[in-house]
């Protein structure tokens, strides 16, 4: 189990780094998908996923002692999978303004989503135990040495995930999008 917690932690960190690069730098800062008429639907799917991620961190990873939080977390993960499928379906049309999705960004999306769902799948392999045709849900991870590190990682990712979700939401609103675009126009790099 210790190894699974380490793998979950590493996957979560790698996902967060790659998602920040892809979701913030490429989608919002560089390509400005929120301003492209063809990309509005893609920005909305990214916004939904950006809002779901802090909820996954909280309900699935942090709230260990509550079965209802676990069920809510699983429901949010299922919704995230559905929204990811919609996003993948519309992405080809969404990126026509730039000649399509670059191959390297497509590969980046595979890694981002791979690490995201690997962290969830490995975590679930720890959380859910099936023995003698009975399902037991582990409610206390304190006996695992590396759990405190994992818990600290999740707690530290939560504020940044909330900020990214709020930025995505603000970019859906014309007035706050205008403020962002004016701030972005002042930055002459990248």
C-alpha positions in Angstrom: 0.0 0.0 0.0 2.9 2.4 0.7 4.0 2.1 -3.0 0.4 2.8 -4.2 0.3 6.0 -2.1 3.7 7.1 -3.5 2.5 6.3 -7.1 -0.8 8.2 -6.5 1.2 11.2 -5.1 3.6 11.3 -8.0 0.8 10.9 -10.6 -1.1 13.8 -8.9 1.9 16.1 -8.9 2.7 15.3 -12.6 -0.9 15.8 -13.6 -1.0 19.2 -11.8 2.2 20.4 -13.5 1.2 19.3 -16.9 -2.4 20.5 -16.5 -1.2 24.0 -15.4 1.0 24.2 -18.5 -1.8 23.0 -20.8 -4.8 24.5 -19.2 -3.4 27.8 -18.2 -0.4 28.6 -20.3 -1.5 27.1 -23.7 -5.3 27.3 -23.6 -5.8 30.6 -21.7 -2.5 32.5 -22.0 -1.1 31.6 -25.4 -4.0 30.5 -27.6 -6.7 32.5 -25.8 -9.3 29.8 -26.5 -11.9 31.7 -24.5 -11.8 34.5 -27.2 -12.1 32.2 -30.2 -15.6 31.7 -31.4 -14.8 28.1 -32.6 -13.4 27.3 -29.1 -16.2 28.5 -26.8 -17.5 25.0 -26.3 -14.0 23.7 -25.6 -13.5 26.5 -23.1 -16.7 25.6 -21.3 -15.7 21.9 -21.1 -12.3 23.0 -19.7 -14.2 25.2 -17.2 -16.4 22.3 -16.0 -13.3 20.1 -15.6 -11.4 22.9 -13.8 -14.3 23.2 -11.4 -14.6 19.4 -10.9 -10.9 19.0 -10.1 -10.9 20.8 -6.7 -14.1 18.9 -5.9 -12.3 15.6 -6.7 -9.4 16.6 -4.5 -11.7 17.4 -1.6 -14.4 14.7 -1.8 -12.3 11.8 -3.1 -8.8 12.4 -1.7 -9.3 14.4 1.5 -12.5 13.4 3.1 -11.4 9.9 4.1 -13.8 9.2 7.0 -17.1 9.9 5.2 -18.7 7.3 2.9 -21.0 10.0 1.5 -18.0 12.1 0.5 -16.5 9.0 -1.2 -19.7 8.5 -3.2 -19.9 12.2 -4.2 -16.2 11.9 -5.2 -16.9 8.9 -7.4 -19.9 10.7 -9.0 -17.7 13.7 -9.7 -15.1 11.5 -11.3 -17.7 9.9 -13.5 -18.9 13.3 -14.6 -15.3 14.3 -15.3 -14.9 11.3 -17.5 -18.0 12.3 -19.4 -17.0 15.9 -19.8 -13.5 14.8 -21.0 -15.1 12.6 -23.7 -17.2 15.6 -24.9 -14.0 17.8 -24.9 -12.1 15.2 -26.9 -15.0 15.0 -29.4 -15.3 18.7 -30.0 -11.5 19.5 -30.0 -10.9 18.9 -33.7 -13.5 21.5 -34.7 -12.5 23.9 -31.9 -8.9 24.2 -33.1 -9.6 24.9 -36.8 -8.6 28.6 -36.2 -5.0 27.4 -35.6 -4.9 24.7 -38.3 -6.0 22.0 -35.9 -4.6 20.6 -32.6 -0.8 20.3 -32.8 0.3 16.7 -32.5 2.6 17.5 -29.5 -0.4 19.1 -27.7 -2.5 16.0 -28.4 0.3 13.9 -26.8 0.4 16.3 -23.9 -3.4 15.8 -23.4 -2.8 12.0 -23.3 -0.2 12.4 -20.5 -2.3 15.0 -18.6 -5.4 12.8 -18.6 -3.3 9.6 -18.1 -1.7 11.0 -14.9 -5.1 12.4 -13.7 -6.9 9.1 -14.0 -3.9 7.0 -12.8 -3.9 9.0 -9.6 -7.6 8.3 -9.2 -7.3 4.6 -10.2 -4.4 3.8 -7.9 -6.0 5.7 -5.0 -9.2 3.6 -5.5 -7.1 0.4 -5.4 -6.1 1.5 -1.9 -9.5 2.8 -0.8 -11.6 -0.1 -2.0 -10.9 -3.7 -0.8 -12.7 -6.7 -2.1 -12.4 -9.8 0.0 -14.5 -12.9 0.0 -17.1 -11.3 -2.3 -17.4 -8.4 0.2 -16.5 -4.8 -0.5 -14.8 -2.8 2.2 -14.0 0.9 1.9 -11.0 2.0 3.9 -11.8 5.1 5.9 -8.5 5.7 7.7 -5.2 5.9 5.9 -3.2 7.0 9.0 -1.5 3.6 9.3 0.4 4.3 6.1 3.7 6.1 6.5 3.5 8.1 3.3 -0.2 9.1 3.7 0.7 12.3 5.5 2.8 13.4 2.5 0.0 12.6 0.1 -2.5 14.5 2.3 -0.1 17.5 2.4 0.2 17.3 -1.4 -3.6 17.3 -1.9 -4.1 20.2 0.7 -1.4 22.3 -1.1 -2.9 21.6 -4.6 -6.4 22.7 -3.5 -5.9 26.5 -3.4 -4.2 26.6 -6.8 -6.9 24.3 -8.3 -9.6 26.6 -7.0 -7.8 29.7 -8.5 -7.6 28.0 -11.9 -11.3 27.1 -11.7 -12.2 30.6 -10.8 -10.1 32.0 -13.7 -11.9 29.6 -16.1 -15.3 30.8 -14.7 -14.3 34.5 -15.0 -13.3 34.0 -18.6 -16.8 32.8 -19.3 -18.2 36.2 -18.3 -17.7 39.0 -20.8 -16.8 41.8 -18.3 -14.2 39.8 -16.4 -12.9 38.3 -19.7 -12.3 41.9 -20.8 -10.3 42.7 -17.7 -8.2 39.5 -18.2 -7.6 40.3 -21.8 -6.4 43.8 -20.9 -4.0 42.4 -18.3 -2.8 39.8 -20.7 -2.1 42.4 -23.4 0.4 44.1 -21.1 2.6 41.0 -21.0 4.8 40.9 -24.1 6.4 37.5 -23.7 5.3 33.9 -24.2 
